[in-house]
Amino acid sequence: MPTKSALEALKILRDGSQFEWFVIPLFAFVVYVYAVEIERKNWNLVFAGLAFWGMDWFNEIWNSLVFHFTNFAPVWGAPGKTAYLILIGLNIEISFMFAIAGIVFSKMLLPDKKTKILGIPNRIFFAFVNSIFCVFVEILLNSVGALTWDYSWWNAHMPFLIVLFGYLHFFLVAFWVFDMESIRKKIYVTGLIYAVDIVGIIVFGLFLGWL
């Protein structure tokens, strides 16, 4: 039996009547951020941003599958007010935020990937620090009911799993792509991430209807 929060999310899942006009300027802002970096030929940032966003889609797909197979709840849900709920744990506002988050966080990286902070390689240091920051934000969102957690092993009292499986791999992959010397490699890895996402959406969403 689905939880109350899961049922609330299902009621508005991909409901076009939820649309709000603020989506348009948000979309324009995302386009602007990428346009600026493309104009400057900051390919490291562009592909880091895309890789980060692609990793989020991967997470959202398996989160939806958790709900399908348990018929209880997703690991995280987004039943709150939104202009459009794309997947049970992903609304349009969250998606736009993740679309530029990889660029924003990658701007913090030190020029030399070998430079250490407190004895830790700066890429790993920033991956952990940024993941902890994101989980802190999620805890705030959960406290006001915008983001829901229904499992005892995934909540504010067990933040380590959220850090490790909710965010850390986003940053590690994005920073890895950022540091790649070849644009071809960046395209290949980022393309592979999106290929997995697209196949998952087509198979589990369009064909099987599990998302």
ABEGO torsion letter per residue (X at the ends): XBBAAAAAAAAABGBAAABBAAAAAAAAAAAAAAAAAAAAGBAAAAAAAAAAAAAAAAAAAAAAAAAAAAGABBABBBABBBABBABAABBAAAAAAAAAAAAAAAAABBABAABBBGGBBAAAAAAAAAAAAAAAAAAAAAAAGABBBABAABBAABAAAAAAAAAAAAAAAAAAAAABABAAAAAAAAAAAAAAAAAAAAAAAAAAGAX
